[in-house]
Amino acid sequence: MGEVIVIGGGVVGSAAAYHLIRNGQAVTLVDRTDDGGLAAELADSLFAGRTLSFDAKQEAAIASLTVAQVNEALRKYVKPERLVLAIAGDFK
């Protein structure tokens, strides 16, 4: 098996990484809390005319979602047949 990169260390990303690892998958979890990512996010926010309060409101809205609401959004917007799994590396 190749390595899976999970983007986002929030509840969903961490849960996905956890289950993948438990099933023997190699996982890299990328989160925005690294300094470079944070600097890029701040620059993007400044460019868009947003403050950190915008992010706080957005994160609060996401945190208030129910499992049913998340599942409904996934069913509506994620089309598994259109996803691409790219595996790269030296597999000896």
PEUR-V511752 format. One record per pair of residues at least 12 apart in sequence whose C-alpha atoms are under 10 Angstrom apart, sorted by sequence separation. I is the first residue (numbers start at 0). GAP is how many residues later the second one is. D is the distance in whole Angstrom. If there is no record, write none. Layout:
# PEUR-V511752
i=I gap=GAP d=D
i=I gap=GAP d=D
This chain:
# PEUR-V511752
i=4 gap=12 d=9
i=16 gap=12 d=7
i=3 gap=13 d=9
i=15 gap=13 d=10
i=5 gap=14 d=10
i=13 gap=15 d=8
i=3 gap=16 d=8
i=12 gap=16 d=8
i=13 gap=16 d=10
i=3 gap=17 d=10
i=12 gap=17 d=9
i=13 gap=17 d=10
i=12 gap=18 d=9
i=8 gap=20 d=7
i=3 gap=21 d=7
i=4 gap=21 d=9
i=5 gap=21 d=7
i=6 gap=21 d=8
i=7 gap=21 d=7
i=8 gap=21 d=7
i=9 gap=21 d=8
i=2 gap=22 d=7
i=3 gap=22 d=6
i=4 gap=22 d=6
i=5 gap=22 d=6
i=6 gap=22 d=6
i=7 gap=22 d=6
i=8 gap=22 d=5
i=9 gap=22 d=10
i=0 gap=23 d=9
i=1 gap=23 d=8
i=2 gap=23 d=5
i=3 gap=23 d=5
i=4 gap=23 d=5
i=5 gap=23 d=5
i=6 gap=23 d=5
i=7 gap=23 d=5
i=8 gap=23 d=8
i=0 gap=24 d=7
i=1 gap=24 d=7
i=2 gap=24 d=6
i=3 gap=24 d=6
i=4 gap=24 d=6
i=5 gap=24 d=6
i=6 gap=24 d=6
i=7 gap=24 d=7
i=8 gap=24 d=9
i=0 gap=25 d=8
i=1 gap=25 d=9
i=2 gap=25 d=7
i=3 gap=25 d=8
i=4 gap=25 d=7
i=5 gap=25 d=9
i=6 gap=25 d=9
i=7 gap=25 d=9
i=9 gap=49 d=10
i=10 gap=52 d=9
i=9 gap=53 d=10
i=11 gap=58 d=10
i=3 gap=81 d=9
i=3 gap=82 d=9
i=1 gap=83 d=10
i=2 gap=83 d=9
i=3 gap=83 d=8
i=1 gap=84 d=9
i=2 gap=84 d=7
i=1 gap=85 d=6
i=2 gap=85 d=8
i=0 gap=86 d=8
i=1 gap=86 d=7
i=2 gap=86 d=9
i=1 gap=87 d=8
i=1 gap=88 d=9
i=1 gap=89 d=8
i=0 gap=90 d=9
